[in-house]
Every structure is written in C-alpha cells, then in structure tokens.
Amino acid sequence: MIDTILNQKMLEILDNISEGCCFLNSKMEVEFINKAGEALLEKPKEEVMYKYQWDVLPKYKETIIYELYNKAYREQTVQCFETVTEYSKIPMEIKVFPNKYGIFLLFNDITKRKKDEEKQRYYDQLKIIAEMAAGVAHEVRNPMTTIKGFLQLMENNEELDKYKDIFQLMIDEVNRVNEIITNFLDLSKEKPNKVEYCNLNDIITTIVPLLETRAIREGKYIKLELGKIPKLNVDKNEIRQLLINLVNNSLDAMSKGQSVRIISLVEHNNVILSIQDEGAGIPSDIFDKISVPFVTSKESGTGLGLSICFSIAKRNNAEISYSSSSNGTTFNICFFN
C-alpha cells in the first residue's frame, strides 16, 4: 500500500516538472510520458502510450537517437547528448537513464541556452577584435594627426593650389581612418562612461531635429510615436549614438517619399525602442552577420555602425532584435528592468 502511494506521488511530481520525461520498457514501448513531454513531442498522450517508440516517431529510426537509446539499454550506461529534433527542429538535450526494465528519458528544450551561447561567442570575438584595435589605436593616431597637419599646411599653400583637391581627398581619408579608430575604441568599452536616470523620449526628441535635417533634404520622413515610458538608467550619449546610427541606416535604405518610424513603448515591463523603415530590407547574404565588424552592404560603409549599436545595447542592459523583408526593416531595442 505504501509503495503504491509513493509511486503515485512520484508520478504526480514527474508529470508536473518542467522537463519532458518518459519511460520506455524493454520493448521500447512508452509506459509513461509527462505533460512537458507531450508538449515537446507535440503529440497527445493517447497517441504515444503503450506504442512502440519508433512507430510513434518513425523519423528517428536509424538516427543517433535510435542508436543511443539502444546502446543505453544494451550496455546499461547513462547517455547524455544534444540533438535537433526531426519534427519541430528544436535543439534538445536528452539524458537516458537505463535499468533492467527499460530506459527513463529526460529531454529539455535548450533553444534559449543555444542562443545565449551564440551571443556570448559573438561578444567574446568582438571583445578580442576591439582590444587588438584599442592596443594600436593611439600609436596609429599620433602619426595620422601629424600627416593631417602637414596636408592642411600644403592645402593652404598658394604655390600648391593646383593640388588642392588631392590634398582635400587625402585629408578626408585621414579623417576616415580616425573615425574607424574611434569606432574600434567604442567597441572595446565594457561599460558606459556615465550612467544616469533619463527618459528615452527626451533623448529622442532632442536628437530628431538633427536627423530630420537630413531626411527633409532627401525628401524622406521621420515619424514619432512615443508612448508613456519610465526612466532608464543608461548612458545618454551612447543611446544618442545608437539612435543616430540606426536612423541613418534606415534613411540610407529608403527612397524619396518613404518614412522611418521611431516608436517607444512598454512591453512586459521593459522599455522598447523600435526603429521601423520602409526600405528595401537587409540583403539575405548578410542578414545573420550584420552585427559582425566590417560586414556591410554599403559601398562606402565601414561595417562598424551596427557592431557599435549591439555593443552599446549590451553595455546599457539592452538587447537588439531585428526583422527584415522587401517592405522594410525593424530594429527593436529592449531595455530590461
């Protein structure tokens, strides 16, 4: 009687845990599956109970899962592995615990963990690049400043007036090098310079007139849709830079008569800044790489603007997500509380 009660309580506990679990007997028939397991398999209990596992999930026959399940039972050894499901294409971690009666399975959706690992790898790579650049930045800047100074002297020399356009071109290129160095130094930062509580809407309304000057000149429009939002503890100057970079990218992508919308709102207690344009969209060949330094679709771009935006977001406890199609691109920056 006590054993029966204990078994019932154990089954109740297993049925309500967040990880998927099930038990397959020695014939690989399903004798138990919990609620989370049903959800992850996307099959109701009635379709799997007391059925042969490989009849229920035929796509797994002759796969690594099939081999490891059988190996676990045959050799009575625990197996733990990661795989992408054949049906829903979800990354899963599966643990197989055997005994003489069959195998007990624990399986868990690790989509978030994989995304977090990928994100951390990206930031680790970015940090290495930024640290290398920061290490040589000052050594490069000093001679570049000297070169620029002499070019400006030569540009103002009347005897060299016929070379004025060449000198200006060279000065522009020196300025471009300095801009790239400055961007690299921005990438190398690990935390904001000056954090303070401020309202994102105030930052937006302050910077929009500057952005509108360019938009009006090009026959494009900037539309504000600012909601009621709480103050954020951020670096005001960095958020300005992020906003300028993203809106300028949107203006670059759009044609005359098109609009970019700047939206602020609260969603799930987090403040969202959304930049939505009507441009041609991000080319598919670089869609997954836009946060990587030097990746750009612009002929004259450095490919550092969006990398800096992603770094700024991370330093200010925010995360950037984006979507794109031929009808436009949306960048959402979520500031976490």
C-alpha positions in Angstrom: 0.0 0.0 0.0 2.8 2.4 1.0 4.7 1.6 -2.2 1.6 2.3 -4.3 1.1 5.7 -2.7 4.7 6.5 -3.1 4.6 5.5 -6.8 1.5 7.7 -7.3 3.2 10.7 -5.7 6.3 10.2 -7.7 4.3 10.0 -10.9 2.4 13.2 -9.9 5.8 15.0 -9.4 7.2 13.8 -12.7 4.0 14.7 -14.5 4.4 18.4 -13.4 8.1 19.0 -13.7 9.2 21.5 -16.4 11.5 19.0 -18.2 10.0 16.4 -20.6 10.3 12.9 -19.4 9.1 9.4 -20.3 9.8 5.8 -19.6 10.2 3.2 -22.4 10.1 -0.5 -21.4 12.5 -3.1 -22.6 10.5 -3.4 -25.9 10.8 0.4 -26.4 7.1 0.9 -25.7 6.0 4.1 -24.0 4.7 3.4 -20.5 4.8 6.9 -19.1 5.1 10.5 -20.5 4.6 13.7 -18.6 2.8 16.9 -19.7 6.0 18.7 -20.7 7.0 15.6 -22.8 3.7 15.8 -24.6 4.2 19.5 -25.4 7.8 18.9 -26.6 6.8 15.9 -28.8 3.7 17.8 -30.0 1.7 14.6 -29.6 -1.1 13.9 -27.1 -0.6 11.1 -24.6 -3.2 8.9 -26.3 -1.1 8.8 -29.4 2.0 7.5 -27.7 1.1 5.4 -24.6 1.9 1.7 -25.0 3.0 2.3 -28.5 6.4 1.2 -30.0 8.6 4.3 -29.8 9.8 4.1 -33.4 6.3 3.7 -34.7 5.3 6.9 -32.9 8.4 8.8 -34.2 9.4 7.0 -37.3 11.8 9.7 -38.5 14.2 8.7 -35.6 14.8 5.2 -36.9 18.5 4.7 -37.8 19.4 8.1 -36.3 21.8 8.8 -33.5 18.9 8.9 -31.0 17.9 5.4 -32.1 21.4 4.2 -31.6 22.0 5.8 -28.2 18.7 4.7 -26.8 19.5 1.1 -27.7 23.1 1.4 -26.5 22.0 2.8 -23.1 19.7 -0.2 -22.6 22.1 -2.8 -24.1 25.1 -1.6 -22.1 23.3 -0.3 -19.1 25.2 3.0 -19.3 23.8 6.6 -19.0 23.8 8.5 -22.3 23.6 12.3 -22.5 23.6 14.2 -25.8 22.3 17.2 -27.7 20.3 17.0 -30.9 17.9 18.9 -33.1 14.5 17.2 -33.3 13.5 15.7 -36.6 10.0 17.1 -36.4 9.9 20.6 -34.7 13.6 21.3 -35.4 14.1 22.3 -31.7 17.5 21.9 -30.1 17.2 19.4 -27.3 19.3 18.0 -24.5 18.4 14.3 -23.9 19.5 12.2 -20.9 18.9 8.4 -21.0 18.9 6.5 -17.7 18.7 2.7 -18.1 17.7 -0.1 -15.8 16.7 -3.8 -16.4 13.1 -2.7 -17.1 13.8 -0.2 -19.8 15.1 3.4 -20.1 14.0 6.6 -18.4 14.3 9.8 -20.6 14.7 13.4 -19.6 14.6 15.9 -22.5 14.7 19.6 -22.4 14.3 22.5 -24.9 17.7 24.3 -25.0 16.9 26.9 -27.6 17.5 29.8 -25.2 20.7 28.3 -24.0 22.0 27.9 -27.5 21.1 31.5 -28.4 22.8 32.7 -25.2 25.9 30.7 -26.0 26.0 32.0 -29.6 25.5 35.6 -28.3 28.3 35.1 -25.8 30.6 33.8 -28.5 29.9 36.8 -30.6 30.7 39.2 -27.8 33.9 37.3 -27.0 35.0 37.7 -30.6 34.0 41.3 -30.7 36.0 41.9 -27.5 39.1 40.4 -29.0 38.9 42.5 -32.1 38.2 45.6 -30.1 41.1 45.0 -27.7 43.5 44.5 -30.5 42.4 47.7 -32.2 42.5 49.7 -28.9 46.0 48.5 -28.4 47.3 50.1 -31.5 44.8 53.0 -31.8 47.0 55.6 -30.1 50.1 54.5 -31.9 48.3 55.0 -35.2 46.5 58.2 -34.3 49.7 60.1 -33.5 51.4 59.9 -36.9 48.0 60.3 -38.6 47.5 63.6 -36.8 50.9 64.8 -37.9 50.2 63.8 -41.5 46.8 65.7 -41.4 48.5 68.8 -40.1 51.1 68.9 -42.9 48.4 68.2 -45.5 46.4 71.2 -44.2 49.5 73.4 -44.5 50.1 72.3 -48.0 46.5 72.7 -48.9 46.7 76.4 -47.9 50.0 77.0 -49.8 49.2 79.1 -52.9 52.1 77.6 -54.8 50.4 74.2 -54.5 46.9 75.4 -55.3 46.6 73.1 -58.3 46.9 70.1 -55.9 44.2 71.4 -53.5 41.6 68.7 -54.5 44.2 66.0 -53.9 45.2 67.3 -50.5 41.5 67.5 -49.5 41.0 63.9 -50.6 43.9 62.8 -48.6 42.6 64.8 -45.5 39.2 63.1 -45.9 40.9 59.7 -46.0 42.9 60.5 -42.8 39.6 61.6 -41.2 38.1 58.3 -42.2 40.9 56.4 -40.6 40.5 58.4 -37.4 36.7 57.6 -37.5 37.4 53.9 -37.8 39.8 54.0 -34.9 37.2 55.9 -32.8 34.6 53.2 -33.6 37.0 50.5 -32.6 37.6 52.2 -29.3 33.8 52.3 -28.8 33.7 48.6 -29.4 36.4 48.0 -26.8 34.4 49.6 -24.0 33.0 47.2 -21.4 30.7 49.6 -19.6 29.1 53.0 -20.2 31.0 56.2 -19.3 28.3 58.0 -17.4 25.0 56.3 -16.4 22.1 58.3 -15.2 18.3 58.0 -15.0 16.7 59.7 -18.0 13.6 59.3 -20.2 14.2 57.8 -23.6 11.6 60.0 -25.1 13.6 63.1 -24.1 16.7 61.7 -25.8 14.7 61.0 -29.0 13.1 64.5 -29.2 16.4 66.1 -28.6 18.2 64.3 -31.5 15.3 64.1 -34.0 15.7 67.7 -35.4 19.3 66.8 -36.4 18.1 63.7 -38.2 15.1 65.5 -39.8 17.5 67.9 -41.4 18.9 65.1 -43.5 15.5 63.5 -44.0 13.9 66.7 -45.4 16.9 67.3 -47.7 16.4 63.8 -49.2 12.6 64.0 -49.4 12.1 61.4 -46.6 10.1 61.5 -43.4 10.7 60.7 -39.7 7.6 59.9 -37.7 7.5 59.8 -33.9 5.2 57.5 -31.9 6.3 58.0 -28.4 4.4 56.2 -25.6 4.4 56.8 -21.8 7.6 55.0 -20.5 9.5 55.0 -17.3 13.0 56.4 -16.9 16.0 54.2 -17.7 19.5 54.1 -16.1 21.6 54.4 -19.2 24.4 56.4 -20.8 22.6 59.2 -22.5 25.3 59.9 -25.1 25.6 56.3 -26.0 21.9 56.0 -26.6 22.0 59.1 -28.8 24.8 57.4 -30.8 22.7 54.2 -31.1 19.7 56.2 -32.3 21.7 58.2 -34.8 23.3 55.1 -36.3 20.0 53.1 -36.6 18.0 56.0 -38.1 20.8 57.0 -40.5 20.9 53.3 -41.6 17.1 53.5 -42.2 17.4 56.7 -44.2 20.3 55.1 -46.3 18.0 52.2 -47.1 15.0 54.3 -48.2 13.9 56.1 -51.3 12.4 59.5 -51.6 8.9 59.7 -50.1 9.4 56.9 -47.7 9.3 57.1 -43.9 11.1 55.8 -40.8 9.1 55.5 -37.6 10.7 55.9 -34.1 8.5 54.2 -31.5 8.8 53.9 -27.8 6.5 51.7 -25.6 6.4 49.4 -22.6 6.1 45.7 -23.2 6.3 43.1 -20.4 7.6 45.8 -18.0 10.5 46.5 -20.4 11.0 49.7 -22.4 11.1 49.1 -26.2 12.7 51.4 -28.7 11.6 50.4 -32.2 13.1 51.8 -35.5 10.9 50.8 -38.5 11.7 51.8 -42.1 10.2 51.3 -45.5 13.5 50.5 -47.3 14.5 47.5 -49.4 15.5 45.3 -46.5 18.7 43.7 -45.4 20.3 41.5 -48.1 19.8 37.8 -47.3 23.5 37.0 -47.6 24.4 39.3 -44.7 21.2 39.1 -42.6 22.7 36.9 -39.9 26.0 38.8 -39.9 25.1 42.4 -39.6 26.4 42.7 -36.0 29.9 41.4 -37.2 32.5 44.2 -37.7 33.2 45.1 -41.4 30.0 43.4 -42.7 28.1 45.9 -44.8 26.1 46.3 -47.9 27.1 49.9 -48.4 29.9 50.7 -50.9 31.4 53.4 -48.6 30.4 51.9 -45.3 32.9 50.7 -42.7 30.7 47.9 -41.4 31.2 49.1 -37.8 28.0 51.1 -37.1 25.7 48.2 -36.2 28.5 46.4 -34.3 28.7 49.5 -32.2 24.9 49.6 -31.7 25.0 46.0 -30.4 27.9 46.8 -28.0 26.1 49.9 -26.8 22.9 47.9 -26.2 24.8 45.3 -24.2 26.6 47.9 -22.1 23.2 49.5 -21.3 21.4 46.3 -20.2 19.5 46.1 -23.5 19.2 43.6 -26.4 18.7 44.2 -30.1 16.4 42.0 -32.3 15.5 42.7 -35.9 13.5 41.5 -38.8 13.6 42.5 -42.5 11.8 42.0 -45.8 11.5 43.8 -49.1 9.0 46.1 -47.4 11.4 47.4 -44.8 13.4 46.6 -41.7 12.6 46.8 -38.0 15.1 47.1 -35.2 13.8 46.6 -31.6 15.9 47.5 -28.7 14.6 46.1 -25.4 15.8 47.8 -22.3 15.5 45.3 -19.4 14.4 46.4 -15.9 
